[in-house]
Structures are given as C-alpha cells and as structure tokens.
Amino acid sequence: MAAEPLSGLTVAVVIPAYNAEEFIAATLRSVVDQTHSALEIVVVDDGSTDDTASICREFAAADPRITILSTKNRGVAAARNAGIEASRSSYIAFIDADDLWHPTYVERMLSALHPLPDAWGAVYALHRLVNSEGYCTKSGSSLSARGFILIRHLVFRFVGNGSGFMVRRAVIDKIGGYDSSYANQGIGGCEDFDFELRTAEHFKIEAVPLGLVGYRVHSAAMSADRSRMARALLAVTEQCVARNPGLPPFVVSCAHTSAHLYAFSKFAALKDWHSAAASLGHIYHHSPLLAVAVIIKLIFSKATRAANRALAKVRPIQQSKQKYFKKFEELDPLIPLVGGWSRFRTKALLRRLSKIDRCGGESAASSRR
C-alpha cells in the first residue's frame, strides 16, 4: 500500500493571541504563506482588548482555512487547549502570535515526522531571534537531539520556545493538553517546556536542526517578565522530577543546576539578590567551581558595564550601526546555527546524558512489549 502523500495531510495550526495587534498580521502571513498549504488554522483570541480580533477577521475573510475562537482571558495554556479541541487534524503545530515561521516550516516538519512509526510523537525545530521589525538579529542555539530525549531536554532545553513544536494528535490523547495551573499560580511562561517534557516521557521526538522559527524579542512579550519566567522554569523542572521518581540522582542534580543557572541570570538582571542568592546556593550544592565561575562572570560583567559608562562620559557617543542579517523569511534555512555550549552545558555532559536517555528508552520499550 502506497504511503499517503504529504500534500494530502492536513496540519492544524493553533495560534493563541492576547493583545497581539502589533505582530499578529506578520505571524498569520507567515502561516498562510507556508509551502504546505493543507492547513487548518485556529486563532484563539484570548480576551484581547485591542484590535487583535479585527485583524484576524480580515485574514479569515480572505482565507477559508482560518477559524477564530473568542474566549475570556485565561492564559496561553488554556488558549492552546481551546484551539486543540476545535481542530480535527492528525497533526497539530503551535505558534505564538508574535513569532514567525520560515515558509518551509510545516513542510519540513511534516516530512520529518510523518514517515516515522507511531512511537515518534513529535518533532521540533530550532529558532533564530528576530526584532520588532522582523529582522534576524541573532542565531539561536545549534544544539539538538532525537529519539528518547527526556533527560537531555530536561537539562539542555533544546526547543527554546512554544513556536517550534509539532505533535501527532495521539500525543494529546495520551498526555492531555497544556497545563493551565501555572498561569493560575501566577507563574505562566514555561507551559510549552512542560508540554514538551510530558511528551518526551511517552514518545520519541524527532528534530529538524534548522532555524525555521523566528522567535521575536520585544518588551511586551511574556518572556520579558524575567522573574516570572525564572520561577516558571523552576516549577516546571520540579514537576518533571516529581513525575519521574526513577531519575538518577545525577540527572536530578543537573536538572536543578540548569534551571537555577537560568533563574540566577534573570534574578541578577533584576537585582533581586535574595532570589539570586538562593539559586546560587543550589548551583553551589552541585558544583562549587561552577558557582565561583558564575560569581566571577557577574562581577566582570558589572565592571565592564561600569567602565563603558565612564568611557561614554569622556568620549562622544558614536551612533552604532545595527548589523542585521536580513528579514527572517528571506533567510536560507540551511544557514547554520551557532552556540549553545557553556561552562555547564558541555559536550561531555551531553554524551553522559545521552547514555542515560538511551538506557531509559530501552527500558520503556521493553515495558511496552
């Protein structure tokens, strides 16, 4: 029996939107212009008070693939769940209302996931950072892994945002949707990471290691609330560890360290020294040398900023030229991503976690037979 051609497969695209009038048009345009055109586009207007709904209605009037749902403001997780429930397709992709997809995103993701056995429940792509005008300003991390990746993803967080993940509907049937309890606790922001981890607990995950997502950085983004994002990541990490009591102590220690390194950077930027010190204490518990390196880096960073401020007072400020690549949609997706390694996230650590993931995956496969 011949395999079903990809062109005949419909993909549901769920777009949660709250007061997104500045960027929703660009996001929708990046979705409707996909090279894979068989799309079921569900926009969930999560109680917006600006012109988000009217902009979406204009797109829907010109494109019958678009459906708009209007709900009370309940947060991004509840909005995504509403979109999932309203969709019918066997594949579901998610994009936030301020992000962008490369025109080949859906085609490449579907081509990677569809031919694989049902044990492979999801696929993710990497991202590039874009500014408010849609210009690419920075490459995202180049790190990725495939297969049983729960442990590696818990520590390395390969996906990095909620706009680079596509799942089979079987994943929803198994684990449910996004967890809205984080928003109810006032620590929403990492529900996508939680969803990815819960997927990885039950399914293999494929990777498309290309920068196919334009992750927009701007002051109104949810990720701009540094304290909430820090606390959200810590909470998601704790929940994953609690759900998986069989994780080796080394993995638990690495997971906590990775989360607290992220949290420390956010708390220090806010000068929330009490919270920063608490995170530093957790880092020290895992690795005293790493904690010392974190302190030295912080001191050096502050000294550099102070020196730059002093220099600016005695020298005329020259207008620096912003060096952008080009518009995100114009980028060749094969341009390599760079970076991702650090004093903690090393190749040696990734190799060690890979072995643990492989053993865990083999045990899970044996238990299902």
C-alpha positions in Angstrom: 0.0 0.0 0.0 1.5 3.3 -1.1 2.2 5.9 1.6 -0.2 8.9 1.7 1.4 11.9 0.0 2.3 14.7 2.4 0.3 17.1 0.3 -2.9 15.2 1.4 -2.1 15.6 5.1 -3.8 18.5 6.9 -2.0 20.1 9.8 -3.8 22.1 12.4 -2.1 25.3 13.4 -3.1 26.7 16.8 -2.3 30.4 17.4 -3.1 31.8 20.9 -3.4 35.6 20.8 -3.8 38.2 23.5 -3.5 41.9 22.7 -1.3 41.0 19.7 -2.3 43.7 17.3 1.3 44.8 16.6 2.5 41.4 15.4 -0.4 39.1 14.6 -0.6 40.1 11.0 3.0 39.2 10.3 2.5 35.9 12.2 -0.6 35.0 10.2 1.1 35.9 7.0 4.0 33.6 7.8 1.4 30.8 8.4 -0.8 31.3 5.4 2.2 31.5 3.1 3.5 28.1 4.0 4.7 25.9 1.1 2.5 23.1 2.6 -0.9 24.6 2.1 -3.2 22.0 3.6 -3.7 23.8 6.9 -6.5 24.2 9.5 -5.6 27.5 11.2 -7.3 28.1 14.5 -6.7 31.6 16.1 -7.8 31.8 19.7 -8.4 35.4 20.8 -7.8 35.1 24.5 -9.9 38.1 25.6 -7.9 40.8 23.7 -8.9 44.4 24.3 -7.1 45.8 21.3 -7.6 45.3 17.5 -6.3 41.7 17.5 -9.7 40.2 16.7 -10.5 42.6 13.8 -7.1 42.0 12.2 -7.7 38.2 12.4 -11.2 38.6 10.9 -9.7 40.4 7.9 -7.4 37.5 7.3 -10.2 35.0 7.9 -12.4 36.8 5.3 -9.7 36.3 2.7 -8.7 32.7 3.7 -11.3 30.0 4.5 -8.6 27.9 6.3 -8.8 30.4 9.2 -11.2 29.9 12.2 -11.3 32.4 15.0 -12.3 31.5 18.6 -13.0 34.2 21.2 -12.6 33.3 24.8 -12.2 35.1 28.1 -8.6 35.8 29.1 -7.4 32.6 30.7 -3.8 32.4 29.6 -1.8 30.8 26.8 -2.2 27.2 28.0 -6.0 27.4 28.1 -6.0 29.2 24.8 -3.9 26.5 23.1 -6.1 23.8 24.6 -9.2 25.5 23.2 -7.5 25.6 19.8 -6.6 21.9 20.1 -10.2 21.0 20.9 -11.6 23.0 18.0 -9.2 21.3 15.5 -9.6 18.0 13.7 -6.3 17.3 12.0 -4.0 14.4 12.9 -1.0 16.7 13.2 -1.0 19.9 15.4 1.5 22.7 15.3 1.7 25.7 17.6 2.9 29.2 17.0 2.7 32.2 19.3 1.1 35.4 18.0 4.3 37.4 17.8 6.6 34.7 16.2 7.3 33.8 12.6 7.7 30.6 10.6 10.0 30.1 7.7 7.9 29.4 4.6 9.1 25.8 4.6 8.4 25.1 8.3 5.4 22.9 8.1 6.6 21.1 5.0 10.0 20.2 6.6 8.4 19.3 10.0 5.8 17.0 8.4 8.3 15.4 6.1 10.4 14.6 9.2 7.6 13.2 11.5 5.1 11.5 9.2 7.3 8.7 7.8 8.3 7.6 11.3 6.5 4.9 13.4 3.8 5.9 15.9 6.3 5.7 18.7 7.6 9.1 17.4 5.1 11.5 18.7 6.5 14.9 17.9 9.1 16.9 16.0 10.8 20.2 16.9 12.8 22.9 15.0 15.3 25.4 16.2 15.0 29.2 16.1 16.6 32.5 15.3 16.0 35.7 17.2 14.1 38.5 15.4 13.4 42.1 16.4 10.2 44.0 16.3 10.7 44.8 12.6 11.2 41.1 11.7 14.9 41.3 11.1 17.0 38.4 12.3 19.4 39.7 14.9 21.0 36.6 16.4 21.3 32.8 15.8 19.6 30.6 18.4 21.3 27.5 19.9 22.6 24.9 17.5 22.1 22.0 20.0 19.6 19.3 19.3 18.9 15.6 20.0 16.4 13.0 18.7 14.8 9.8 20.0 14.2 9.4 23.7 15.3 12.8 24.8 13.6 13.4 28.2 16.7 13.6 30.3 18.7 15.6 27.7 15.8 18.0 27.1 15.2 18.5 30.8 18.8 19.8 31.2 19.5 21.4 27.7 16.0 22.7 26.7 16.6 22.2 23.0 13.3 23.7 21.7 13.6 27.1 23.5 10.0 28.4 22.8 6.5 27.4 22.1 6.5 28.0 18.3 8.8 25.2 17.2 6.8 22.0 18.2 4.5 19.8 16.1 2.8 16.7 17.6 0.6 13.9 16.4 -2.9 14.0 17.9 -2.0 10.7 19.6 0.2 12.8 22.0 -2.8 14.8 23.1 -4.8 11.6 23.6 -2.1 10.3 25.8 -0.9 13.3 27.9 -3.8 15.8 27.5 -3.1 19.4 26.6 -1.1 22.2 28.1 -1.2 22.7 31.9 -3.1 25.9 32.8 -2.3 25.5 36.5 0.9 27.5 36.1 -0.9 30.6 35.0 -3.4 30.2 37.8 -0.5 30.3 40.2 0.9 33.5 38.5 3.9 31.7 37.1 2.8 31.1 33.5 5.5 31.3 30.8 7.0 27.8 30.5 3.9 25.8 29.8 5.5 24.9 26.4 8.5 23.3 28.1 6.2 21.4 30.5 4.3 20.1 27.4 7.5 19.0 25.7 8.7 17.2 28.7 5.4 15.3 29.2 5.5 14.4 25.5 9.1 13.1 25.9 8.1 10.9 28.9 6.0 8.8 26.5 7.2 9.3 22.9 10.3 9.6 20.9 10.9 13.0 19.4 12.4 13.9 16.1 14.5 17.0 15.4 14.8 19.3 12.4 18.0 21.1 13.4 17.4 24.2 11.3 16.5 27.8 12.4 12.9 27.6 11.0 11.3 29.7 13.8 11.7 33.4 14.2 11.4 34.0 18.0 10.5 37.6 18.4 12.2 39.5 21.3 10.3 42.6 22.5 9.3 44.3 25.7 5.7 43.2 25.7 6.4 39.5 25.3 5.6 37.1 28.1 9.3 36.2 28.3 10.2 39.8 29.1 8.9 39.2 32.7 12.2 37.8 33.9 11.1 37.0 37.5 8.0 35.1 36.3 10.0 33.2 33.7 12.6 32.2 36.3 10.0 30.9 38.7 8.1 29.2 36.0 11.1 27.2 34.8 12.0 26.2 38.3 8.4 25.0 38.9 8.3 23.0 35.6 11.6 21.4 36.4 10.4 20.4 39.9 7.1 19.0 38.4 9.0 16.8 35.9 11.4 15.5 38.6 8.3 14.7 40.8 6.6 12.8 38.0 9.7 10.7 37.3 11.0 9.4 40.7 13.2 6.9 39.0 15.5 9.6 37.6 19.2 9.0 38.7 20.4 11.5 41.3 23.0 12.8 38.9 20.2 13.8 36.4 18.2 15.4 39.1 21.2 17.4 40.2 21.9 18.5 36.6 18.3 19.5 36.0 18.2 21.6 39.1 21.5 23.2 38.3 20.4 24.0 34.8 17.2 25.6 35.9 18.9 27.6 38.7 21.6 28.9 36.3 18.7 30.3 34.1 16.9 31.6 37.2 20.1 33.2 38.6 20.7 35.2 35.4 17.1 36.5 35.5 17.1 37.4 39.2 20.6 39.1 38.9 19.4 41.2 36.0 16.5 42.4 38.1 18.8 42.9 41.1 16.7 40.6 43.1 19.7 39.5 45.1 17.7 37.4 47.7 16.3 35.1 44.9 19.6 35.2 43.0 21.5 34.1 46.2 19.0 31.2 46.7 19.6 30.0 43.1 23.4 30.4 43.5 23.1 28.2 46.6 21.6 25.4 44.6 24.3 25.8 41.9 27.0 25.6 44.6 25.4 22.4 46.0 26.0 20.7 42.6 29.3 22.3 41.7 31.2 24.8 43.9 33.6 25.6 41.0 30.7 26.4 38.7 29.2 28.7 41.4 32.5 30.6 41.6 32.6 30.9 37.8 29.1 32.4 37.9 30.1 35.0 40.5 33.3 35.9 38.6 31.2 36.3 35.4 28.7 38.5 37.2 31.5 40.7 38.7 33.3 41.0 35.3 30.0 41.9 33.6 29.3 44.7 36.1 32.8 46.0 35.9 32.6 46.1 32.1 29.3 48.0 32.1 30.7 50.5 34.7 33.8 51.1 32.5 31.7 51.6 29.4 29.5 54.1 31.2 32.6 56.0 32.4 34.1 56.0 28.9 30.8 57.3 27.5 31.1 60.4 29.7 34.5 61.4 28.3 34.1 60.4 24.7 31.3 61.5 22.3 28.8 58.7 21.8 29.1 57.3 18.3 25.9 56.0 16.7 26.4 52.3 16.4 25.2 50.6 13.3 22.9 47.7 13.9 24.1 44.7 11.9 21.0 42.6 11.0 21.2 39.6 8.7 18.0 40.2 6.7 14.3 39.7 7.0 13.6 36.3 8.7 11.6 34.9 5.8 14.4 35.8 3.3 17.0 33.7 5.2 18.3 30.5 3.7 17.2 27.9 6.3 20.4 26.0 5.7 22.5 28.8 7.2 24.0 27.1 10.3 23.0 28.0 13.8 25.8 28.6 16.3 26.3 28.4 20.0 24.7 26.6 22.9 27.7 25.3 24.8 28.7 26.9 28.2 30.7 26.1 31.3 27.8 23.8 32.3 26.2 22.6 29.1 29.3 20.8 27.8 29.8 18.1 25.2 30.9 15.7 27.9 27.7 16.3 29.8 25.5 15.8 26.7 27.3 12.5 26.0 26.8 11.2 29.5 23.1 12.2 29.5 22.7 10.6 26.1 23.7 7.2 27.5 21.2 7.6 30.4 18.5 8.6 27.9 19.3 5.5 25.7 19.1 3.2 28.7 15.8 4.8 29.8 14.4 4.5 26.3 15.3 0.8 26.0 13.6 0.1 29.4 10.5 1.9 28.3 10.4 0.0 25.0 10.8 -3.3 26.9 8.0 -2.5 29.3 5.6 -1.8 26.3 6.4 -5.2 24.7 
